[in-house]
């Protein structure tokens, strides 16, 4: 039972991190800082 709780907590934490990263990326944040060299930057 304890293993299931630990795995569930880890899944929730990883999900929140991925969600935060995705929102940051969509809002233009999280870029490498040099848009002339960054192919994934939304500003270029």
C-alpha distance matrix in Angstrom:
0.0 3.8 5.5 5.4 6.6 9.0 10.2 10.9 12.7 14.6 15.6 17.0 18.8 20.3 21.3 23.1 24.9 26.1 27.2 29.1 30.7 31.8 33.3 35.1 36.5 37.7 39.4 41.3 39.4 37.7 40.8 42.0 45.0 47.8 48.1 51.0 48.8 45.5 45.4 42.3 43.7 44.4 47.6 49.4
3.8 0.0 3.8 5.4 5.2 6.3 8.7 9.9 10.8 12.5 14.3 15.5 16.7 18.5 20.0 21.4 22.8 24.5 25.8 27.3 28.9 30.3 31.8 33.3 34.8 36.3 37.8 39.5 37.3 35.6 38.7 39.7 42.6 45.5 46.1 49.0 46.7 43.5 43.8 40.7 42.0 42.8 45.9 47.8
5.5 3.8 0.0 3.8 5.4 5.2 6.1 8.5 9.9 10.6 12.2 14.3 15.4 16.4 18.2 20.1 21.2 22.4 24.1 25.8 27.0 28.4 30.2 31.6 32.8 34.5 36.2 37.7 35.6 33.6 36.6 37.5 40.6 43.3 43.8 46.5 44.1 41.0 41.0 38.1 39.6 40.6 43.8 45.4
5.4 5.4 3.8 0.0 3.8 5.5 5.2 6.0 8.6 9.9 10.5 12.3 14.3 15.3 16.3 18.4 20.0 21.0 22.3 24.3 25.7 26.7 28.4 30.2 31.4 32.6 34.5 36.3 34.5 32.8 35.8 37.0 40.1 42.8 43.0 45.8 43.6 40.3 40.1 37.0 38.5 39.2 42.5 44.2
6.6 5.2 5.4 3.8 0.0 3.8 5.5 5.1 6.2 8.6 9.9 10.6 12.3 14.3 15.3 16.6 18.5 20.0 21.0 22.6 24.5 25.7 27.0 28.7 30.3 31.6 33.1 35.0 33.0 31.4 34.7 36.0 38.9 41.8 42.1 45.1 43.1 39.8 39.9 36.6 37.8 38.4 41.5 43.5
9.0 6.3 5.2 5.5 3.8 0.0 3.8 5.4 5.2 6.2 8.6 10.0 10.6 12.3 14.1 15.5 16.6 18.4 19.9 21.2 22.7 24.3 25.9 27.1 28.6 30.3 31.8 33.3 31.1 29.3 32.4 33.5 36.3 39.2 39.8 42.7 40.5 37.3 37.6 34.6 35.8 36.7 39.7 41.6
10.2 8.7 6.1 5.2 5.5 3.8 0.0 3.8 5.5 5.1 6.1 8.6 9.9 10.5 12.1 14.3 15.4 16.4 18.1 19.9 21.0 22.3 24.2 25.7 26.8 28.4 30.2 31.7 29.8 27.9 30.9 32.0 35.1 37.7 38.0 40.9 38.6 35.3 35.3 32.2 33.7 34.6 37.8 39.5
10.9 9.9 8.5 6.0 5.1 5.4 3.8 0.0 3.8 5.4 5.1 6.2 8.7 10.0 10.5 12.4 14.4 15.4 16.4 18.4 20.1 20.9 22.5 24.3 25.7 26.8 28.6 30.5 28.7 27.3 30.4 32.0 34.9 37.7 37.8 40.8 38.8 35.4 35.3 32.0 33.2 33.7 36.9 38.8
12.7 10.8 9.9 8.6 6.2 5.2 5.5 3.8 0.0 3.8 5.5 5.1 6.2 8.6 9.8 10.7 12.4 14.3 15.3 16.6 18.5 19.9 21.1 22.6 24.4 25.8 27.1 28.9 26.9 25.4 28.7 30.2 32.9 35.9 36.3 39.4 37.5 34.2 34.4 31.1 32.0 32.6 35.6 37.7
14.6 12.5 10.6 9.9 8.6 6.2 5.1 5.4 3.8 0.0 3.8 5.4 5.1 6.1 8.4 9.9 10.6 12.2 14.0 15.3 16.5 18.2 19.9 21.1 22.5 24.3 25.8 27.2 25.1 23.2 26.3 27.5 30.4 33.3 33.7 36.6 34.5 31.3 31.6 28.4 29.6 30.5 33.5 35.3
15.6 14.3 12.2 10.5 9.9 8.6 6.1 5.1 5.5 3.8 0.0 3.8 5.5 5.2 6.0 8.6 10.0 10.5 12.0 14.2 15.3 16.3 18.2 19.9 20.9 22.3 24.3 25.9 24.2 22.5 25.5 27.1 30.1 32.8 32.8 35.7 33.7 30.3 30.2 26.9 28.2 28.8 32.0 33.8
17.0 15.5 14.3 12.3 10.6 10.0 8.6 6.2 5.1 5.4 3.8 0.0 3.8 5.5 5.0 6.2 8.7 9.9 10.4 12.2 14.3 15.2 16.4 18.3 19.9 21.0 22.5 24.5 22.8 21.6 24.9 26.8 29.5 32.4 32.4 35.6 33.9 30.4 30.4 27.0 27.8 28.0 31.1 33.3
18.8 16.7 15.4 14.3 12.3 10.6 9.9 8.7 6.2 5.1 5.5 3.8 0.0 3.8 5.4 5.2 6.3 8.7 9.8 10.6 12.4 14.2 15.4 16.6 18.4 20.1 21.3 22.9 20.7 19.2 22.6 24.2 26.8 29.9 30.2 33.4 31.7 28.3 28.8 25.4 26.1 26.7 29.6 31.7
20.3 18.5 16.4 15.3 14.3 12.3 10.5 10.0 8.6 6.1 5.2 5.5 3.8 0.0 3.8 5.4 5.1 6.2 8.5 9.8 10.6 12.2 14.2 15.3 16.4 18.3 20.0 21.3 19.3 17.5 20.5 22.0 24.9 27.7 27.9 30.9 29.0 25.6 25.8 22.5 23.6 24.4 27.5 29.3
21.3 20.0 18.2 16.3 15.3 14.1 12.1 10.5 9.8 8.4 6.0 5.0 5.4 3.8 0.0 3.8 5.5 5.2 6.1 8.6 9.9 10.5 12.2 14.1 15.2 16.4 18.3 20.1 18.7 17.4 20.5 22.6 25.4 28.1 27.8 30.9 29.3 25.7 25.6 22.1 23.0 23.2 26.5 28.5
23.1 21.4 20.1 18.4 16.6 15.5 14.3 12.4 10.7 9.9 8.6 6.2 5.2 5.4 3.8 0.0 3.8 5.5 5.0 6.1 8.6 9.8 10.5 12.2 14.1 15.3 16.5 18.5 16.7 15.9 19.3 21.5 23.9 27.0 26.8 30.2 28.9 25.4 25.6 22.0 22.4 22.5 25.4 27.8
24.9 22.8 21.2 20.0 18.5 16.6 15.4 14.4 12.4 10.6 10.0 8.7 6.3 5.1 5.5 3.8 0.0 3.8 5.4 5.1 6.2 8.6 10.0 10.5 12.2 14.3 15.5 16.7 14.5 13.0 16.4 18.2 20.8 23.8 24.0 27.3 25.8 22.4 22.9 19.5 19.9 20.5 23.3 25.5
26.1 24.5 22.4 21.0 20.0 18.4 16.4 15.4 14.3 12.2 10.5 9.9 8.7 6.2 5.2 5.5 3.8 0.0 3.8 5.4 5.1 6.1 8.6 9.8 10.4 12.2 14.2 15.5 14.0 12.5 15.4 17.5 20.3 23.0 22.6 25.8 24.2 20.6 20.6 17.1 17.9 18.4 21.5 23.5
27.2 25.8 24.1 22.3 21.0 19.9 18.1 16.4 15.3 14.0 12.0 10.4 9.8 8.5 6.1 5.0 5.4 3.8 0.0 3.8 5.5 5.1 6.2 8.5 9.8 10.6 12.3 14.4 13.3 12.9 16.0 18.7 21.1 23.8 23.2 26.5 25.5 21.8 21.7 17.9 18.2 17.9 21.0 23.4
29.1 27.3 25.8 24.3 22.6 21.2 19.9 18.4 16.6 15.3 14.2 12.2 10.6 9.8 8.6 6.1 5.1 5.4 3.8 0.0 3.8 5.5 5.2 6.1 8.6 10.0 10.7 12.5 10.7 10.4 13.9 16.5 18.5 21.6 21.3 24.9 24.0 20.5 21.0 17.4 17.0 17.0 19.6 22.2
30.7 28.9 27.0 25.7 24.5 22.7 21.0 20.1 18.5 16.5 15.3 14.3 12.4 10.6 9.9 8.6 6.2 5.1 5.5 3.8 0.0 3.8 5.5 5.1 6.1 8.6 10.0 10.8 8.9 7.6 10.8 13.3 15.7 18.6 18.3 21.7 20.5 17.0 17.5 13.9 13.9 14.4 17.2 19.4
31.8 30.3 28.4 26.7 25.7 24.3 22.3 20.9 19.9 18.2 16.3 15.2 14.2 12.2 10.5 9.8 8.6 6.1 5.1 5.5 3.8 0.0 3.8 5.4 5.1 6.2 8.6 10.0 9.6 9.2 11.7 14.7 17.1 19.5 18.4 21.7 20.9 17.1 16.8 13.0 13.2 12.9 16.1 18.3
33.3 31.8 30.2 28.4 27.0 25.9 24.2 22.5 21.1 19.9 18.2 16.4 15.4 14.2 12.2 10.5 10.0 8.6 6.2 5.2 5.5 3.8 0.0 3.8 5.4 5.1 6.2 8.7 8.4 9.5 12.3 15.7 17.2 19.9 18.8 22.4 22.1 18.5 18.5 14.8 14.0 13.0 15.7 18.5
35.1 33.3 31.6 30.2 28.7 27.1 25.7 24.3 22.6 21.1 19.9 18.3 16.6 15.3 14.1 12.2 10.5 9.8 8.5 6.1 5.1 5.4 3.8 0.0 3.8 5.5 5.3 6.4 4.9 6.0 9.0 12.4 13.7 16.6 16.0 19.6 19.4 16.0 16.7 13.2 11.9 11.5 13.7 16.6
36.5 34.8 32.8 31.4 30.3 28.6 26.8 25.7 24.4 22.5 20.9 19.9 18.4 16.4 15.2 14.1 12.2 10.4 9.8 8.6 6.1 5.1 5.4 3.8 0.0 3.8 5.5 5.3 5.2 5.6 7.3 10.8 12.6 14.9 13.6 17.1 16.7 13.1 13.2 9.6 8.7 8.4 11.3 13.7
37.7 36.3 34.5 32.6 31.6 30.3 28.4 26.8 25.8 24.3 22.3 21.0 20.1 18.3 16.4 15.3 14.3 12.2 10.6 10.0 8.6 6.2 5.1 5.5 3.8 0.0 3.8 5.4 7.3 9.0 10.3 14.0 15.2 17.2 15.3 18.6 18.8 15.3 14.8 11.2 10.2 8.3 11.2 13.9
39.4 37.8 36.2 34.5 33.1 31.8 30.2 28.6 27.1 25.8 24.3 22.5 21.3 20.0 18.3 16.5 15.5 14.2 12.3 10.7 10.0 8.6 6.2 5.3 5.5 3.8 0.0 3.8 5.7 8.7 10.2 13.9 14.3 16.6 15.0 18.6 19.3 16.1 16.3 13.1 11.0 9.0 10.7 14.1
41.3 39.5 37.7 36.3 35.0 33.3 31.7 30.5 28.9 27.2 25.9 24.5 22.9 21.3 20.1 18.5 16.7 15.5 14.4 12.5 10.8 10.0 8.7 6.4 5.3 5.4 3.8 0.0 3.8 6.7 7.0 10.7 10.8 12.9 11.3 14.9 15.7 12.7 13.3 10.4 7.7 6.2 7.5 10.9
39.4 37.3 35.6 34.5 33.0 31.1 29.8 28.7 26.9 25.1 24.2 22.8 20.7 19.3 18.7 16.7 14.5 14.0 13.3 10.7 8.9 9.6 8.4 4.9 5.2 7.3 5.7 3.8 0.0 3.8 5.5 8.9 9.3 12.3 11.8 15.6 15.8 12.9 14.3 11.4 9.0 9.1 10.2 13.2
37.7 35.6 33.6 32.8 31.4 29.3 27.9 27.3 25.4 23.2 22.5 21.6 19.2 17.5 17.4 15.9 13.0 12.5 12.9 10.4 7.6 9.2 9.5 6.0 5.6 9.0 8.7 6.7 3.8 0.0 3.8 6.5 8.2 11.3 11.4 15.0 14.3 11.3 13.0 10.3 8.7 10.2 11.7 13.9
40.8 38.7 36.6 35.8 34.7 32.4 30.9 30.4 28.7 26.3 25.5 24.9 22.6 20.5 20.5 19.3 16.4 15.4 16.0 13.9 10.8 11.7 12.3 9.0 7.3 10.3 10.2 7.0 5.5 3.8 0.0 3.8 5.4 7.8 7.7 11.3 10.7 7.8 9.9 7.8 5.8 8.1 9.1 10.8
42.0 39.7 37.5 37.0 36.0 33.5 32.0 32.0 30.2 27.5 27.1 26.8 24.2 22.0 22.6 21.5 18.2 17.5 18.7 16.5 13.3 14.7 15.7 12.4 10.8 14.0 13.9 10.7 8.9 6.5 3.8 0.0 3.8 5.8 7.2 10.0 8.6 6.6 9.7 8.9 7.5 10.8 11.2 12.0
45.0 42.6 40.6 40.1 38.9 36.3 35.1 34.9 32.9 30.4 30.1 29.5 26.8 24.9 25.4 23.9 20.8 20.3 21.1 18.5 15.7 17.1 17.2 13.7 12.6 15.2 14.3 10.8 9.3 8.2 5.4 3.8 0.0 3.8 6.1 9.0 8.9 8.0 11.4 11.1 8.6 11.3 10.4 11.4
47.8 45.5 43.3 42.8 41.8 39.2 37.7 37.7 35.9 33.3 32.8 32.4 29.9 27.7 28.1 27.0 23.8 23.0 23.8 21.6 18.6 19.5 19.9 16.6 14.9 17.2 16.6 12.9 12.3 11.3 7.8 5.8 3.8 0.0 3.8 5.5 5.7 6.2 9.8 10.7 8.6 11.5 10.1 9.8
48.1 46.1 43.8 43.0 42.1 39.8 38.0 37.8 36.3 33.7 32.8 32.4 30.2 27.9 27.8 26.8 24.0 22.6 23.2 21.3 18.3 18.4 18.8 16.0 13.6 15.3 15.0 11.3 11.8 11.4 7.7 7.2 6.1 3.8 0.0 3.8 5.3 4.9 7.4 8.4 5.9 8.4 6.8 6.1
51.0 49.0 46.5 45.8 45.1 42.7 40.9 40.8 39.4 36.6 35.7 35.6 33.4 30.9 30.9 30.2 27.3 25.8 26.5 24.9 21.7 21.7 22.4 19.6 17.1 18.6 18.6 14.9 15.6 15.0 11.3 10.0 9.0 5.5 3.8 0.0 3.8 5.8 7.8 10.3 8.7 11.1 9.4 7.1
48.8 46.7 44.1 43.6 43.1 40.5 38.6 38.8 37.5 34.5 33.7 33.9 31.7 29.0 29.3 28.9 25.8 24.2 25.5 24.0 20.5 20.9 22.1 19.4 16.7 18.8 19.3 15.7 15.8 14.3 10.7 8.6 8.9 5.7 5.3 3.8 0.0 3.8 6.4 9.2 8.8 12.1 11.5 9.4
45.5 43.5 41.0 40.3 39.8 37.3 35.3 35.4 34.2 31.3 30.3 30.4 28.3 25.6 25.7 25.4 22.4 20.6 21.8 20.5 17.0 17.1 18.5 16.0 13.1 15.3 16.1 12.7 12.9 11.3 7.8 6.6 8.0 6.2 4.9 5.8 3.8 0.0 3.8 5.6 5.6 9.2 9.6 8.1
45.4 43.8 41.0 40.1 39.9 37.6 35.3 35.3 34.4 31.6 30.2 30.4 28.8 25.8 25.6 25.6 22.9 20.6 21.7 21.0 17.5 16.8 18.5 16.7 13.2 14.8 16.3 13.3 14.3 13.0 9.9 9.7 11.4 9.8 7.4 7.8 6.4 3.8 0.0 3.8 5.7 8.4 9.7 7.6
42.3 40.7 38.1 37.0 36.6 34.6 32.2 32.0 31.1 28.4 26.9 27.0 25.4 22.5 22.1 22.0 19.5 17.1 17.9 17.4 13.9 13.0 14.8 13.2 9.6 11.2 13.1 10.4 11.4 10.3 7.8 8.9 11.1 10.7 8.4 10.3 9.2 5.6 3.8 0.0 3.8 6.3 8.8 8.2
43.7 42.0 39.6 38.5 37.8 35.8 33.7 33.2 32.0 29.6 28.2 27.8 26.1 23.6 23.0 22.4 19.9 17.9 18.2 17.0 13.9 13.2 14.0 11.9 8.7 10.2 11.0 7.7 9.0 8.7 5.8 7.5 8.6 8.6 5.9 8.7 8.8 5.6 5.7 3.8 0.0 3.8 5.5 5.9
44.4 42.8 40.6 39.2 38.4 36.7 34.6 33.7 32.6 30.5 28.8 28.0 26.7 24.4 23.2 22.5 20.5 18.4 17.9 17.0 14.4 12.9 13.0 11.5 8.4 8.3 9.0 6.2 9.1 10.2 8.1 10.8 11.3 11.5 8.4 11.1 12.1 9.2 8.4 6.3 3.8 0.0 3.8 5.6
47.6 45.9 43.8 42.5 41.5 39.7 37.8 36.9 35.6 33.5 32.0 31.1 29.6 27.5 26.5 25.4 23.3 21.5 21.0 19.6 17.2 16.1 15.7 13.7 11.3 11.2 10.7 7.5 10.2 11.7 9.1 11.2 10.4 10.1 6.8 9.4 11.5 9.6 9.7 8.8 5.5 3.8 0.0 3.8
49.4 47.8 45.4 44.2 43.5 41.6 39.5 38.8 37.7 35.3 33.8 33.3 31.7 29.3 28.5 27.8 25.5 23.5 23.4 22.2 19.4 18.3 18.5 16.6 13.7 13.9 14.1 10.9 13.2 13.9 10.8 12.0 11.4 9.8 6.1 7.1 9.4 8.1 7.6 8.2 5.9 5.6 3.8 0.0
